[in-house]
Each structure stands twice: as structure tokens, then as C-alpha cells.
Amino acid sequence: MQIIKLDATHSTNLYLKKLSVEKQLEDFTIVVTEDQFEGRGQRGAVWQSEKGKNLTFSIFKRIGDLAIRHQFAIGMCTALAVYNCLDEYDVPDLRVKWPNDIMSGQKKICGILIENTFASGTIKSAIIGIGLNVNQTNFDGMEKASSLKLVCNKSFDLDELMTGIAQKLYAQFAALPEKGFNRLQQHYEAVLFRKDKPSTFKGIDGVNFSGIIRGISDTGKLNVEIEGRKIVAFDLKEIAMMLN
């Protein structure tokens, strides 16, 4: 495991992607920075982070020959790694919000962005970006965001957290061939945010509707029960959960 520490960079994912083109990277190469000023999230969102207060890092993971239809396994491994690490710190009301945000109660504390490299119909490698709000306490204009310090009422060591998450992620990937997609899916669904609870969603047409999350499909889509027992599988761009 090689760790590259930067004072500042536009994006750890972009830095690692460029590095992977220039040279052959060791599996689990990590790039971490104190200041990421163009961090990206899901749906094109910008990940804002106060310098030196949070954990912003990316991991290069050599995958091998994972079928494209099972690419969501990478997201599940990552989300569960972060979840399992934070659970050991007794972070309250911890859940994974599909596809791979980490929540404490109704607040988002961690975002994950995964970018895969494909060849011959399989996934060869992935760059896994993780942004974890740790010691930041001011989130002006981001009412749905929180941090470990706010929810646990104490400060955390960034290096210790990064090492813990990396170790959990390594263990998740090491166990994947034996566990397989289905067992990984069971573990993921067991900690899925608002599973089996009535929730409000916004569809691709901008119209709100009610539904109940029942799990995920074999390809990682969100299975939502609507209109009385009708299960519909939604992709990331097709649905958004409306938080109170």
C-alpha cells in the first residue's frame, strides 16, 4: 500500500487517474490531500471541504476481470468498508444511502465517487474517491451535511480514520471472491437507509411520488415498491430521495 500525501490538489480522483496513465500503479495506491478545491460527487455535485478538517482521498484498486453487470460490487465494498470503520467509533444512527452515501441520522457525512476502467467487457481497475466530513463544524448552505465531530461531539485523527477505512476496504475486496455478489448484497441491504420505510422520491420527470425501498437489483438499481406491491428498479439518474 503506497500513500501519496499532497498539500492541495484539484481532485484526488483526477490526480490518481492522471498518474495511472503515466505509470503502472501498485494496487491500493492512495492519494490524500489536506485541501481539495474541485472535489466531485454523484450527479455532478461539488464536494466542498474545509482545508485540514476533513478526509479527502482516493484509492487505485486493481480489479481484474469483474463483469460489468456486477460493477456495483465495487460501490458496495466501499460503502460497507466506510460503514464498518465508522461503526467501530460508535457513530450514531449510521446507514448507507443508495448508492453509496454514508448517513448519520438524516445528515450526510460521507460521499463516494467511483470511476472504473473497462476492457474486453470487464472492469480492470477502479479509482475510488472518498470524502468524509470529520472535524468541520460549519456547513453554510449545506443543510443536509454533517460531520463526525458534530454527531459524536469530539474530534478525530484523520490519518487514523484513513488507515482504518483502507484496511476495511482491503478486507472487503479480499473476501469478495468467496462471498460473491449475493452475500455482499445482503450485507449492504441490511444497513440500507430507509429500507422498508415509506419515503418520498422525485422521478426523472420532476414529479414527487411515494414508495418503499425494498433493496437493490442484481445490477445495483434501487428496487422501490410503488402503487401497492409493484416493484420498480430505478437507476441513479432516474430517482432522488427527498429528505425532510
N, C-alpha and C positions, 0 to 999 in steps of 0.2 A: 504494500500500500504506500504509494508516493503522495505526499501532501505538498502542494504549491501554495504559499501564502502571499497574497497581494495586499498592498495598502488600499488600492482602489482600482476599479475596472468598470467598464460599461455594463457587462453582464458576464457572470461566471460561465454560463452555458455557452455564450458566444466565444469567450476566451478558450474554453476547452475544445469547442468544435474546431476552431482555427488551429489549435495545437495538434489535434488528432489528424488533420490534413498534412501538417508539416512533418510529423514523426509518428512512429509506432508507439502508442502509449501502453504502459503497464496497466493491466487490469486493476480497477479500483483506484485509478489516479484521481486525486481530489484537488480541486481549486477552491480556495476560500478567500474571501476578502472582507475587510472592515467597512468598505464603502462601495456599494453597487448602485450606480446612479442611473442605470437604464434596465433595471430588472423587469422581467416579463412574467405574466401569469397566464392562466387559461383564458380563452375567448379574447385574447389580445389585450388583457388588462395589464396595467403597470403596477409592479410591486414596489411600494415605497418603503424605505427603511432608513432609520436614523443611524448615522455613522457610529460604529463601535458599540452599538446597543443590541444588535440582533445577529442572527446566524444566517449568513448567505453563502452557500457553497454548492458546487456541482461535482458529480462523480461520473467518471467514464467507466462503463461496465461492458465488458465483452460478453455478448450473449451466446453466439454460436449459431444455432440453426432453429430458433424458435419460430413456429408457424405464425404468419401474420395474423391469422384469426385469433390467436392467443396472446396478442401483444398486450392486452390489458393485465396479464400476469405481472408485467413489469411494474405497472402502477399499483397493483395490489401489494406486491412485495415491498414497495417503497412506503406506501401508506401504513402498512402494518408494522414496518420497522420503526417509523417515527412514533406511531401509536404505542408500541410496546416499550420503547425507550421512555417516553413521557409518562406512561403508566407507572413506571418504577419511581417516578418523582411525585407520585400522588396528585397529578394534575386533575382537578375535579371535572366530573361530567364529560369525560373525554369520548369523542366519537369521530368517525371518518365520514365526511360528507362527499357523496359521489360527485366527481370520480375520485379525487384524492386530496381534498382539503381536510385539514385537521381542525376540529372544533372543540372548544371548551364551553359547554352550555350552548348559547345561541351565537357565540362570538368565534370568528375565525382567528386562529393563532398561527397557522402554517399553511403555505401553499407549495405545490409541487408542479414542476413543468418537465415533461419527459419528451425528448426528441430522439427518434430512432433512425438507424441507418439500415436500409434494406438492400438485399442482393439475392437474386435467384429465388424470389418468392418467400424468403425468410428474413428474420431480423438478425443482423450480425452484431450490432452494438447499440448502446443507448447512452445518452448524456442525460443524467438525472439531476435536475436543479431543485434545490430545497431552500425555501425562505421561511425561517422560523422567527417569529416575534418573541424576543427573550426579555430584555431589560428596558425596552422602550415603554413609556407610560402615556405619551401624548399622541393621539391619533385624530387630529383635527380633520374633519371632512370624511373620516372613515369610521362611521358609527357601528359598522359590523365587525370591526377589528379589535383584537385584544392581544395580550402578551402573557407570558408565563409569570412575569413579575406582578401583573395586575390580578391574575386569577389565583396565584399562590401566595401573594404578599411577601415575596422575598426575591433577592437577586440570584442569578445563576451564572456559572462559569461557562463561557462559550466553547472553549476547547474541550471541556469535559462532555458537554452535550454533543458536539460534533463527533467525538470519538465513540460515544455511546450509540448514536444513530448509525454510524458507519459499521460498527460491529453487528448491530441488529440486522442491517441490510445485507451484510455479507452472509449471515446465518440464514436469512430468508432465501437468498439465491442458492446457497449450498443445499438447502433442503427441498428446493423446487422439483428436481428430477424425481425424488422419492414421493413427495406429497402429490404432485400433479396439480393440474388446474382446478379440479373439482374440490379438493380439500382446501386449497388456498382460497377458493371462492367461499367456502363455508366459514372460514375464519374471518374473512373480510365482511361477509354479511352479518356476522354476529356482533360487529361493532359499527354497523352502518347507521348513520344519522337519520333519525325519524323513520326507521323501518317499522312497518306495521302500524303507523300512526297517521291519521288524516292530516293532509298537508295541502297547501295551495301552490300551484305551479303556473308559470307563464309559458304558453306554447309558442311555436315559431311564428304564429300569426299575431302574436302580441296579446292574445286573449287569455285571461286567467281561468283556471279550472281546478277542481278539487280531485284529489286522488290519494292513494295509499301505496307507498313504496313496498314492494314485496321481495325485492332482491335485484340481482343483475342477471343478464343473459350470458350464454356461453361466450359471447364476443364482447362482453363488458358494457352492454347497453343497460339503461336503467329500466327495470320492469315496474310499471305503475298500474295499479288496479283502478280503473275508472268505469263509470256508468254501470256499477253493480256487477262485479266479478269479471269484467273484461280486462285482460292484461295486455298492455301496450308497451313495447320496447322502444325507448327513446335514445337517440344519440345525443352527444354533448351539445350540439348546436340547435337541437330541436326542443329543448326544455330547460327551464331555470326554476329553481325553488325560490319561493317568496318567503323571506324570513320576517318575523314580526319586529 
